[in-house]
Amino acid sequence: GSKDGAGGTMNRITVYERPDFEGLSREFTCDVPDLHELDFGNCIASLKVVGQPWIAYTEPKYEGEPHAFEEGEYPSVGRPNSFSALRLVHHDLGDPQITLYERPNFQGACKVVTEETNLAYGYFNDRVASHVVQRGVWLLYQHPGRGGWHCLAWPGEPRGWLWWVGHGAGSPKMGAGRINPVLNCPSDGAAAGGW
C-alpha cells in the first residue's frame, strides 16, 4: 500500500456484499484487475473510500462501464452486484485540465477546461468529438444533467474520437454535454450511489 492520500492516509477501498455496509467485506489498497479471482466479483452493494478516488468497472481488466467513487461512504451503489475490477486513481487531481476538440483526431476548434462545465451553456454544446487530458481524471457525460453514456478520461490516453459515439459506420455526430474532474464533483452525486 502507499501513503499517497490526503494527510498521509493510506488509500483504500472497503467493499461490502450488501447495502449499508453489511455482509462479507474486503479491503483493497491497490488495483484489482479481476475481483472474481478473489471470490468477490459482481457482488458489491456498498463501499467506503479513504484517500484518493477509485474507479469500479463492470468487466474484468478495467473494461466495461467505469464508475468513480471519491472519498466517502456509499451505503448503496448505482449498479449493485455488477463490479468486476477496481482501480485506484494515482494521478494528481489538484490542478485538472482537459482540451476538447470539435472534430475527431484533435482537429477543429478547441477549448481548454479546468473545472466542472455544463457545455449546454456555451458554444461547445454537442460539438466535442475528441479530447486530450493534460492533468487530472475527468468524467465526460452525454447529457448536461450527467445522464446518458459517460466516459472516463485519463492523462496519457488521448482519444482521437469519442468511443461511445459513432457505433457502426459514419463519423461521430454527438459530443459531451457535461464534463467534470473526478475530485471536484459535487458530493450529492456521489452520495446518491455513484455516477
C-alpha positions as CSV (number, residue, x, y, z in Angstrom):
1,G,0.0,0.0,0.0
2,S,1.0,3.6,-0.4
3,K,0.7,6.7,1.7
4,D,-0.5,8.9,-1.1
5,G,-3.8,10.0,0.4
6,A,-4.6,13.4,1.9
7,G,-2.6,13.9,5.1
8,G,-0.6,10.8,4.7
9,T,-3.6,8.5,4.9
10,M,-3.3,5.1,3.2
11,N,-5.5,4.9,0.1
12,R,-8.1,2.1,0.4
13,I,-11.5,0.9,-0.6
14,T,-13.6,-1.4,1.5
15,V,-16.4,-3.2,-0.4
16,Y,-19.4,-5.0,1.0
17,E,-21.8,-7.6,-0.4
18,R,-24.9,-5.9,0.9
19,P,-26.2,-2.3,1.2
20,D,-25.5,-0.3,4.3
21,F,-22.0,-2.0,4.8
22,E,-23.5,-5.4,5.7
23,G,-22.4,-8.9,4.9
24,L,-19.0,-10.1,3.7
25,S,-16.4,-7.4,3.1
26,R,-12.9,-7.0,1.5
27,E,-10.4,-4.2,1.8
28,F,-8.1,-3.3,-1.0
29,T,-5.1,-0.8,-1.2
30,C,-4.0,-1.5,-4.8
31,D,-5.6,-2.2,-8.2
32,V,-7.7,-5.3,-8.6
33,P,-8.0,-6.3,-12.3
34,D,-10.4,-9.2,-11.6
35,L,-12.5,-9.4,-8.5
36,H,-13.7,-12.9,-9.5
37,E,-10.2,-14.2,-8.8
38,L,-10.6,-13.1,-5.2
39,D,-14.1,-14.5,-4.9
40,F,-15.7,-11.0,-4.8
41,G,-16.9,-10.4,-8.4
42,N,-20.3,-8.9,-9.2
43,C,-21.4,-8.7,-5.5
44,I,-20.5,-5.2,-4.3
45,A,-23.6,-3.3,-3.0
46,S,-22.0,-0.7,-0.7
47,L,-18.4,0.6,-0.2
48,K,-16.2,3.1,1.7
49,V,-13.3,5.0,0.2
50,V,-10.4,6.6,2.1
51,G,-7.8,8.8,0.3
52,Q,-7.7,9.0,-3.5
53,P,-10.7,8.1,-5.6
54,W,-11.3,4.6,-7.0
55,I,-12.9,3.5,-10.3
56,A,-15.1,0.4,-10.3
57,Y,-15.5,-1.3,-13.7
58,T,-18.3,-3.7,-14.8
59,E,-15.9,-6.0,-16.6
60,P,-12.5,-7.6,-15.6
61,K,-9.2,-5.9,-16.6
62,Y,-10.7,-2.4,-16.3
63,E,-13.2,-2.9,-19.1
64,G,-16.9,-2.1,-19.3
65,E,-18.6,0.8,-17.7
66,P,-16.5,2.9,-15.3
67,H,-18.0,4.3,-12.0
68,A,-16.0,6.8,-10.0
69,F,-16.1,6.9,-6.2
70,E,-14.4,9.7,-4.3
71,E,-13.5,9.6,-0.6
72,G,-16.6,8.9,1.5
73,E,-19.2,6.3,2.4
74,Y,-21.6,4.8,-0.1
75,P,-24.4,2.8,1.7
76,S,-25.6,1.8,-1.8
77,V,-24.1,2.0,-5.3
78,G,-25.8,2.9,-8.5
79,R,-25.1,-0.5,-10.1
80,P,-25.1,-3.1,-7.3
81,N,-23.7,-6.6,-8.0
82,S,-22.1,-5.5,-11.2
83,F,-18.4,-4.5,-10.5
84,S,-15.6,-6.8,-11.6
85,A,-12.5,-4.7,-11.3
86,L,-11.2,-1.8,-9.1
87,R,-8.6,0.8,-9.9
88,L,-7.0,3.3,-7.6
89,V,-6.7,6.8,-9.2
90,H,-2.9,7.5,-8.9
91,H,-3.0,10.8,-10.8
92,D,-2.5,14.2,-9.2
93,L,-6.0,15.6,-9.1
94,G,-5.1,19.1,-7.7
95,D,-5.0,21.1,-10.9
96,P,-7.2,19.4,-13.6
97,Q,-7.1,20.4,-17.3
98,I,-8.6,18.9,-20.4
99,T,-8.6,20.1,-24.0
100,L,-11.7,19.4,-26.0
101,Y,-11.8,19.4,-29.9
102,E,-14.8,19.8,-32.1
103,R,-13.7,17.1,-34.6
104,P,-12.1,13.7,-34.4
105,N,-8.3,13.4,-34.3
106,F,-7.8,16.7,-32.4
107,Q,-9.0,18.8,-35.3
108,G,-11.1,21.9,-35.5
109,A,-11.8,24.5,-32.7
110,C,-10.6,23.6,-29.3
111,K,-11.5,24.6,-25.7
112,V,-9.4,24.2,-22.5
113,V,-11.4,23.3,-19.4
114,T,-10.2,23.3,-15.8
115,E,-13.4,22.8,-13.8
116,E,-16.8,21.2,-13.9
117,T,-18.5,22.6,-17.0
118,N,-22.0,22.3,-18.5
119,L,-21.3,22.6,-22.2
120,A,-25.0,23.3,-22.9
121,Y,-24.4,26.8,-21.7
122,G,-21.7,27.6,-24.3
123,Y,-20.8,27.3,-27.9
124,F,-19.2,23.8,-27.5
125,N,-22.5,22.0,-26.7
126,D,-22.7,18.7,-28.6
127,R,-19.5,19.6,-30.5
128,V,-16.9,17.6,-28.7
129,A,-15.5,14.8,-30.8
130,S,-12.0,14.2,-29.3
131,H,-10.1,15.2,-26.2
132,V,-6.7,15.2,-24.5
133,V,-6.3,15.2,-20.7
134,Q,-3.3,17.2,-19.5
135,R,-3.9,16.8,-15.8
136,G,-6.4,15.1,-13.5
137,V,-9.0,12.5,-14.3
138,W,-12.3,13.5,-16.0
139,L,-15.8,12.2,-16.5
140,L,-17.5,13.2,-19.7
141,Y,-21.2,12.8,-19.9
142,Q,-23.6,12.7,-22.9
143,H,-26.2,15.0,-21.2
144,P,-25.8,18.2,-19.2
145,G,-27.5,16.5,-16.1
146,R,-24.9,13.7,-16.0
147,G,-27.3,11.3,-17.9
148,G,-26.7,9.0,-20.9
149,W,-23.4,7.4,-21.7
150,H,-20.3,8.6,-19.9
151,C,-16.5,8.2,-20.4
152,L,-13.6,8.2,-18.1
153,A,-10.6,10.2,-19.4
154,W,-7.0,9.8,-18.0
155,P,-3.8,11.6,-18.8
156,G,-1.7,9.9,-21.5
157,E,-4.7,8.3,-23.1
158,P,-5.7,10.8,-25.8
159,R,-8.9,9.9,-27.6
160,G,-8.8,10.8,-31.3
161,W,-12.6,10.3,-31.3
162,L,-15.1,9.5,-28.5
163,W,-15.6,5.8,-28.4
164,W,-19.3,6.0,-27.4
165,V,-20.4,7.9,-30.5
166,G,-20.2,6.5,-34.0
167,H,-21.2,2.9,-33.2
168,G,-21.1,1.5,-36.7
169,A,-20.4,3.4,-39.9
170,G,-20.2,7.1,-40.2
171,S,-18.5,9.8,-38.3
172,P,-19.4,10.9,-34.7
173,K,-22.2,13.4,-34.5
174,M,-22.7,14.0,-30.8
175,G,-20.2,15.1,-28.2
176,A,-20.2,15.5,-24.4
177,G,-22.9,17.6,-22.7
178,R,-21.1,17.9,-19.3
179,I,-17.6,17.3,-18.1
180,N,-16.1,17.3,-14.7
181,P,-12.8,16.4,-12.9
182,V,-13.3,13.4,-10.6
183,L,-12.2,15.2,-7.4
184,N,-14.3,18.3,-8.0
185,C,-17.7,16.6,-8.4
186,P,-20.5,17.7,-6.1
187,S,-20.9,15.4,-3.1
188,D,-24.6,15.0,-3.7
189,G,-23.9,12.9,-6.9
190,A,-21.6,10.7,-5.0
191,A,-23.8,10.2,-2.0
192,A,-26.7,9.1,-4.4
193,G,-24.8,5.9,-5.1
194,G,-22.2,6.6,-7.8
195,W,-22.3,8.2,-11.1
